[in-house]
Amino acid sequence: MGKLAVLSLSVAALAVLIGERLITLRHLSLSYRELTQNYLPNCHHIEGIEYGAEDITVLENGLAFLSTGLKYPGLPSYSDDSGKIYTLNLLDSKMKIKTMNIKGDLDKDSFNPHGISLYTDDKDGAVYLFVVNHPQGNSQVEIFRFVEDENALQYIKTIKHELLHNVNDIVAVGTESFYATNDHYFTNGILKFVEPFLSLPWCDVVYYSPQTVQVVAGGFLIANGINISPDKRRLTWGHCVTTLRWTVNLEIYGWAATQTVLNVYFMIQMIHLVLRLSGLRTSSLKSPR
């Protein structure tokens, strides 16, 4: 009888935990919202990208670069073809995409591009494209040099590091330096599923350069897109499943951003918890700019 009672309590506790997690994830993902379909008069489909574009970055002259064909663990994939990079001239009314030729010693068959970022070298005007790549489910960053007259990418090097274990997006700040977001803490497939289910805020933002590799901010749930202001003074990134957006003033905080962001994050989490327990809505709560 005692064993049956323990088993019953365990099943009940598990059911409560699963129910609470599902409700929390529904709240975080804003799935309760009713979406209104908008019809934009100047919006039209650009043909030629069969398996979806993942990221886009644009040069000052209006030339856009698109990464496509991402195969992400846990999400459906509709093609066995390797990923591709396209260019699109946004100033051309024809809106025709062009496939970029990748030159150099890169395994093109396993090319699986995710986030991308452009950097223009002030010294010689050379344009570099940084690409987050996931060959065989791994995580690394490829650096290419843009060959404009050939609409090609010349492969330069691959960057791997233990802190760059689940890179989602990237913003380049030098010819070999960048900030990147990790969208998971674990690398194991099962644990990567458990992580968001338990709402574990263990993702981070990493700075990489040949001289320094360091976590500059942490305590996030599925850190996603990242970008930097035109004056290079403010770094901004977001969560995938919340309305929070984080901005760090690099000029003020520098490497001290980590503890500052963590303190603010946990303060906001406590406010969320209090408001949820009191029955108030929290969808309007914003992070500091």
PATIBA-65245 format. One line per 10 residues: number of its first residue (from 1); for each residue x, y, z of C-alpha. Coordinates in steps of 0.2 Angstrom, whole numbers, plus 5000, padded with zeros to 4 digits. Example, Ala and Ser with C-alpha at 12.3 -4.5 7.8 and 13.67 -1.06 7.14 Angstrom:
2
1	5062:4978:5039  5068:4995:5036;
This chain:
289
1	5000:5000:5000  5014:5012:5004  5023:5009:4988  5007:5012:4978  5005:5029:4987  5022:5034:4983  5020:5029:4965  5003:5039:4964  5011:5054:4972  5026:5053:4960;
11	5014:5052:4945  5004:5066:4951  5020:5077:4954  5026:5073:4936  5009:5077:4929  5009:5094:4938  5027:5098:4933  5023:5094:4914  5007:5104:4915  5016:5119:4923;
21	5030:5118:4910  5018:5118:4896  5009:5133:4903  5025:5142:4905  5031:5138:4888  5015:5144:4880  5017:5160:4890  5035:5163:4885  5031:5159:4866  5016:5171:4866;
31	5006:5157:4858  4990:5164:4866  4990:5179:4856  4978:5181:4841  4987:5186:4825  4980:5199:4813  4985:5196:4795  4991:5211:4787  4992:5214:4768  5007:5225:4763;
41	5005:5233:4746  5023:5232:4741  5027:5214:4748  5029:5200:4735  5037:5183:4735  5055:5182:4728  5057:5166:4718  5072:5155:4718  5074:5151:4736  5066:5133:4737;
51	5070:5129:4755  5069:5145:4765  5081:5159:4769  5088:5159:4787  5097:5175:4788  5100:5191:4778  5113:5205:4779  5115:5220:4768  5129:5231:4762  5128:5249:4761;
61	5125:5249:4742  5110:5238:4744  5117:5221:4740  5109:5208:4751  5117:5191:4756  5105:5177:4761  5109:5161:4770  5097:5146:4765  5094:5128:4767  5097:5127:4786;
71	5095:5109:4793  5092:5111:4812  5091:5097:4824  5073:5094:4829  5065:5104:4815  5059:5096:4798  5070:5097:4783  5064:5096:4765  5079:5093:4755  5096:5083:4756;
81	5105:5097:4747  5118:5107:4755  5115:5125:4760  5118:5140:4749  5122:5158:4750  5113:5170:4738  5114:5188:4734  5100:5200:4730  5101:5218:4724  5088:5227:4734;
91	5089:5242:4722  5085:5232:4707  5066:5231:4703  5068:5214:4695  5072:5207:4712  5082:5192:4705  5093:5181:4717  5110:5175:4712  5118:5159:4719  5136:5163:4725;
101	5150:5152:4720  5161:5146:4735  5179:5145:4731  5193:5136:4741  5195:5122:4752  5178:5120:4761  5167:5105:4762  5153:5111:4752  5143:5095:4753  5141:5098:4772;
111	5138:5116:4771  5124:5121:4783  5123:5140:4785  5114:5148:4799  5117:5166:4805  5128:5178:4794  5137:5195:4795  5146:5206:4784  5162:5216:4788  5171:5229:4777;
121	5189:5232:4781  5192:5251:4782  5210:5248:4776  5208:5241:4759  5189:5241:4757  5188:5222:4757  5172:5214:4761  5171:5198:4772  5156:5187:4775  5155:5177:4792;
131	5144:5162:4791  5139:5151:4806  5140:5133:4799  5133:5117:4806  5141:5103:4797  5136:5086:4804  5127:5095:4818  5143:5104:4824  5145:5122:4827  5159:5133:4818;
141	5161:5150:4810  5167:5151:4792  5176:5167:4785  5175:5171:4767  5181:5186:4756  5168:5193:4744  5174:5193:4726  5162:5205:4719  5166:5204:4700  5163:5185:4701;
151	5148:5185:4714  5159:5173:4723  5165:5169:4741  5183:5165:4743  5185:5153:4758  5198:5160:4771  5197:5150:4787  5186:5140:4799  5185:5145:4817  5181:5133:4831;
161	5181:5135:4850  5174:5127:4865  5164:5142:4869  5156:5142:4852  5147:5126:4855  5129:5131:4849  5131:5147:4838  5115:5154:4832  5119:5171:4825  5135:5182:4823;
171	5140:5200:4821  5157:5204:4814  5167:5218:4821  5184:5214:4813  5192:5204:4800  5194:5189:4812  5183:5195:4827  5165:5194:4831  5151:5193:4844  5140:5177:4843;
181	5125:5170:4852  5124:5152:4858  5105:5146:4858  5108:5131:4869  5120:5126:4883  5120:5108:4880  5127:5099:4864  5118:5082:4867  5102:5081:4857  5091:5075:4871;
191	5097:5088:4884  5095:5102:4870  5077:5097:4870  5075:5097:4889  5084:5114:4891  5070:5125:4884  5057:5113:4892  5064:5117:4909  5067:5135:4904  5085:5134:4909;
201	5092:5152:4906  5110:5145:4902  5113:5153:4885  5126:5166:4882  5135:5179:4871  5153:5176:4866  5166:5188:4860  5179:5180:4849  5196:5187:4842  5213:5179:4839;
211	5219:5186:4855  5203:5185:4866  5189:5173:4868  5176:5177:4882  5158:5176:4887  5152:5194:4889  5134:5191:4894  5125:5176:4900  5108:5170:4908  5097:5169:4893;
221	5084:5157:4886  5088:5152:4868  5099:5168:4863  5095:5171:4845  5098:5186:4834  5112:5198:4837  5118:5215:4829  5128:5230:4833  5123:5249:4831  5131:5258:4816;
231	5142:5268:4828  5149:5251:4836  5144:5257:4853  5128:5246:4857  5127:5227:4855  5109:5221:4854  5103:5203:4855  5086:5194:4859  5078:5178:4865  5069:5167:4854;
241	5054:5163:4865  5052:5179:4875  5048:5198:4871  5064:5203:4880  5078:5212:4870  5095:5216:4878  5106:5230:4874  5123:5233:4881  5133:5249:4879  5150:5243:4875;
251	5158:5260:4878  5152:5261:4896  5152:5242:4901  5165:5234:4891  5169:5217:4898  5159:5221:4914  5143:5219:4904  5142:5201:4910  5137:5204:4928  5127:5219:4924;
261	5116:5209:4912  5114:5195:4923  5109:5206:4938  5095:5214:4927  5090:5198:4920  5087:5189:4937  5078:5205:4943  5066:5205:4929  5063:5186:4931  5058:5189:4949;
271	5046:5203:4944  5039:5191:4931  5036:5178:4945  5028:5190:4957  5016:5197:4944  5012:5179:4938  5008:5174:4955  4997:5189:4958  4988:5185:4942  4994:5200:4932;
281	4999:5200:4914  5017:5202:4910  5018:5203:4891  5021:5221:4892  5036:5220:4903  5051:5226:4893  5070:5224:4896  5081:5240:4899  5087:5248:4883;
